[in-house]
Amino acid sequence: MAAIHPVCAENRNYKAEFASCRLEAVPLEFGDYHPLKPITVTESKTKKVSRKGSTSSTSSSSSNSMVDPLSSVLDGTDPLSMFAASADPAALAAAMDSSRKKRDKDENSIVGSDFEPWANKRGEILARYTTTEKLSINLFMGAEKGKAGTATSAMSEKVRTRLEELDDFEEGSQKELLNLTQQDYVNRIEELNQSLKDAWASDQKVKALKIVIQCSKLLSDTSVIQFYPSKFVLITDILDTFGKLVYERIFSMCADNRSVLPDHFSPENTNDTAKETCLNWFFKIASIRELIPRFYVEASILKCNKFLSKTGISECLPRLTCMIRGIGDPLVSVYARAYLCRVGMEVAPHLKESLNKNFFDFLLTFKQIHGDTVQNQLVVQGVDLPSYLPLYSPAMDWIFQCISYHAPEVTVPELQCDACLRGGTALLLNSVMSAFRAEFIATRSMDFIGMIKECDESGFPKHLLFRSLGLNLALADPPESDRLQILNEAWKVITKLKNPQDYINCAEVWVEYTCKHFTKREVNTVLADVIKHMTPDRAFEDSYPQLQLIIKKVIAHFHDFSVLFSVEKFLPFLDMFQKESVRVEVCKCIMEAFIKHHQEPTKDPVILNALLHICKTMHDSVNALTLEDEKRMLAYLINGFIKMVSFGRDFEQQLSFYVESRSMFCNLEPVLVQLIHSVNRLAMETRKVMKGNHSRKTAAFVRACVAYCFITIPSLAGIFTRLNLYLHSGQVALANQCLSQADAFFKAAISLVPEVPKMINIDGKMRPSESFLMEFLCNFFSTLLIVPDHPEHGVLFLVRELLNVIQDYTWEDNSDEKIRIYTCVLHLLAAMSQETFLYHIDKVDSNDSLYGGDSKFLAENNKLCETVMAQILEHLKTLAKDEALKRQSLVGLSFFNSILAHGDLRNNKLNQLSVNLWHLAQRHGCADTRTMVKTLEYIKKRSKQPDMNHLTELALRLPLQTRT
């Protein structure tokens, strides 16, 4: 062959090559060594001893754990702190002492993480208490007399000026803004908050105080009473800002150039300047004439009492509590108490006496709600009692939360419950259940049900009390013996509710209790009752959020979907979600739960029918406006379901399911791709299970699977998706001895290559397609090695067709991808010229078996090699004309390496060609010298192997170019 054909492939002994490439086994004596054994670190320390007559001593210690270089940071002795304090040992000691004190804080003086902060309640209050009525606000319009930079000749003059400014404000230098919408009102308050910060930053302290006083006065206005809780939240934000600014200002005055006041300081640590400034603030506030602003502003700086006296806070809290008694409006007074409890919990949570006093004072004044003053006010504003009483809830809930925090389990809570019962109002009882720990409420559930029954529900309906009780029982379990009776008592009240909104708000809470403690029978009863109440007049359309919560709670407790779908009213319950977007969200929740909790494959018809319906609902929501992210999510959920369906060895039933799924989910390409992969796996599984029993029925089934894939692939949009699936499906067909079907897949792939565009969309970005095409073709060549020729189509007909397509394809300008592909074709043809191929498919005769080294086959193979090599050489000449010398060097060296790896260099013409390519790679100084050196070393090393002496002569003809 070498004498006839100038291009010859080297004969390969693959087994010998594999053996030579194996790693050498080296015996290893483990001894005490093991890679997972902890490292033993030996640390040597030198200690200097100051005793007379002693010099130094050295000691060593061993440890079985590595020293963590970052552990010292946890002690507060980080490198930067050490460096800053290294010049002053006393400063270092003080810093260490401060760090230690921070860690040793008194647990009784701080509020733990188990206490829900006010910030968590703020957003809920603002969202719940809204109004459409017009609001008003007073803005300060006085003269700016105290601006920064104004020079005064004496301190007394400065003080007099500031007092005059404060008097100006008190005399009514204000402007009232009327007819504000709620959003306008919120914007104005936020502007005042920013004005406060700006005034403070520019040293206009009096102006800052004026703004706070002005805002505090707004809390006495209840003209739009439904908005009062939200107004309280907005105004107290400004008060909090003011209190923080004052405290930080005084705190900074306590520091001099050498020391910083520790976090837990005593009045003795405070210097005279700070104390004087602190007293000055309290004196200014005491001069405020009106009670409400004087109370709120002093409460906002309550923490500043720490600078004056150890007992300052404990003395101020009772006095401020008594001040609130002067507020006549019960709504205004309860929010004032809530604010005092809030600042009290921040600075002295251990002072429970003041908290309890506020609570009992509130109980004494609560009866004012039914007095003429409040009732007349409600009539004027057109507000009924059921709408008025819930306005108290945020304040009362907060007060109850404060007094119940770390309270004794028996004494205080039971005393408070008795007080609530004496008050005889549902509102008080509701606040108790909202604020106390769920465990406390749950263990006394029957007692609370008794209280609810006896409550006077005027203005506050009992179903809201049962809702609050249900919220607690969702967090903590009642005694097991009481659970059924609790549900019966609650549902008697809930099911009698006529208003659909009241009903669903209460039922939604108790569904979780039912799911948690009872079986599907009770859950079915509850769902049936919900359907009964929400179906008339399509009331469900106004309650989608609550209905969604019910579904989420049910699927959160029923992880066995065979049980879930056997609940008779579950699917009818889903039918209430008529709005498409909501229905799809519910279906997504169900599918997410199924994928998460259903671990075993299923063929349960109940589950399959229900989930097919749910997946169909999700699929049918896809339209031209659906976002790609949404499509990906829906496809992920549907694919998760498809992967969990298994009929075992009933392969025909499995294929029928895939056929049905294809018709149902044809608009989601990722689902179709998953189905094709699943069918290919099914075909391979059939081959594996039926091994040795190739009946006509089995062959027909495999052909049916192959036909499924062949029919489905053209419906896909992604061209590389189609190419790769044609290749994969053809490989599956080949593995199942379906040779004609495999040829059909490969021909379809070849015919699709010309349609590959130059640019493709990858994750929303347009990118060149040549690298993806290169990857596909390389995989295709690996498969074509073992594909037997069709008896009617000639030698290597698929390779020829593919080469024609590659030749006609329009490649990018300045691209060498076509030549790299031709190089891969040479590798394929070299492998095809071997007597025995590198790999085979079981029971498929490849060309090495069909032709048995026939000379005509080898001649055709060599002709193809010559044609491909001619194309490569022509391209190299073109690069020389275009002065693309760097590319020419790289392509030439790549071609040289291919000949070296696969060609028979005993052939003189091939040998000479390799020498010419070596010189071409170095001709213009564009070759990488290191690469050339390593290549030559490899040739010399390989020449020492048996039957490789001809490489020695070749190496002598390959000089290395020297650069001067």
Salt bridges, closest charged atoms under 4 A:
GLU10 OE1 - ARG942 NH2 3.11
GLU17 OE2 - ARG12 NE 2.74
ASP97 OD1 - ARG100 NH2 3.32
ASP97 OD2 - LYS101 NZ 3.50
ASP114 OD2 - HIS406 NE2 3.23
GLU116 OE1 - LYS121 NZ 3.34
GLU144 OE2 - LYS207 NZ 3.60
GLU157 OE1 - ARG160 NH1 2.49
ASP168 OD2 - LYS145 NZ 3.06
GLU171 OE2 - ARG289 NH1 3.80
GLU191 OE1 - ARG188 NH1 3.71
ASP203 OD1 - LYS205 NZ 2.49
ASP221 OD2 - LYS231 NZ 3.65
ASP237 OD2 - ARG122 NH2 2.63
ASP240 OD2 - ARG342 NH1 3.06
GLU290 OE2 - LYS217 NZ 3.04
GLU298 OE2 - ARG319 NH2 2.28
GLU346 OE2 - ARG342 NH1 3.84
ASP361 OD2 - ARG325 NE 2.95
ASP361 OD2 - ARG337 NH1 3.71
GLU409 OE1 - ARG437 NH2 2.47
GLU409 OE2 - ARG444 NH1 3.99
GLU439 OE1 - ARG437 NH1 3.60
ASP477 OD1 - LYS516 NZ 3.21
ASP477 OD1 - HIS517 NE2 3.42
GLU489 OE1 - LYS453 NZ 2.92
ASP502 OD2 - HIS463 NE2 3.82
GLU508 OE1 - ARG467 NH2 3.89
GLU508 OE2 - LYS553 NZ 2.44
GLU512 OE1 - LYS553 NZ 3.93
GLU522 OE2 - ARG521 NH1 3.41
ASP529 OD2 - HIS533 ND1 3.61
GLU541 OE2 - ARG538 NE 2.62
GLU585 OE2 - LYS588 NZ 3.23
ASP620 OD1 - LYS616 NZ 3.24
ASP620 OD1 - HIS619 ND1 3.08
GLU628 OE2 - LYS631 NZ 3.64
ASP629 OD1 - ARG632 NH2 2.28
GLU630 OE1 - LYS588 NZ 3.35
ASP816 OD1 - HIS875 NE2 2.87
ASP816 OD1 - ARG887 NH2 2.76
GLU817 OE2 - ARG820 NH1 3.34
ASP848 OD2 - HIS840 NE2 2.61
GLU860 OE1 - ARG800 NH2 2.46
ASP904 OD1 - ARG906 NH1 3.35
